Amino acid sequence: DAGVTQSPTHLIKTRGQQVTLRCSPKSGHDTVSWYQQALGQGPQFIFQYYEEEERQRGNFPDRFSGHQFPNYSSELNVNALLLGDSALYLCASSLALAEAYGYTFGSGTRLTVV
Amino acid sequence: GQQLNQSPQSMFIQEGEDVSMNCTSSSIFNTWLWYKQDPGEGPVLLIALYKAGELTSNGRLTAQFGITRKDSFLNISASIPSDVGIYFCAGQRYGGATNKLIFGTGTLLAVQP
């Protein structure tokens, strides 16, 4: 049973460019959340998708957008990249109805903006 | 963004020692979670706590959900080298429009054989 799969594992982009990160949730999960983890910090909530809609959003600018597909996989898009966007981006899947249960995290995508 | 206060920031101990770390918040949570993160990996769930006052064990790990619902602690007994990593607490409120996780600042644990 595959866990959460993220791609790519590493990425280097230039300031001003756009990037798309991808996530496949754990089998049986229907909700995908994205987190940004800067070096030496805990993960910060970006947004969550359920039934192909953004259900809740953290304190991130509109440059951060996402999408969820009918098979529950998800994409995170970041436009007009800044140096400060360099971080580990984590995808976490869960069951919407099991809100008290912890999420399952992927290994993340390491984004470096130069 | 909001982060929970987690202490200590780092710990350097000898193999076999016990470890204790805690997490505090200015607001209450419905659930407290403890995760371990190894380099280059995502956080892995260790223990989940659902009720105020609850004490839960998972092998050598024991965690408690504070009575005020604003704090939690994690103990590791008889540490071993593979306990090395960063430990994060996370609080969760659910119901209504949100169930996001709010993470602590992390505790780096180093274990010397």
Interface residues (C-beta under 8 A of the other chain):
Chain A: V4 S33 Y35 G40 Q41 G42 P43 Q44 F45 Q48 R55 Q56 G58 N59 L90 A92 E99 A100 Y101 G102 Y103 T104 F105 G106 S107 G108 R110
Chain B: G1 Q3 L4 Q6 N30 T31 L33 Y35 G40 E41 G42 P43 V44 L45 A48 Y50 F88 A90 Q92 Y94 G95 A97 T98 N99 K100 L101 I102 F103 G104 T105 G106
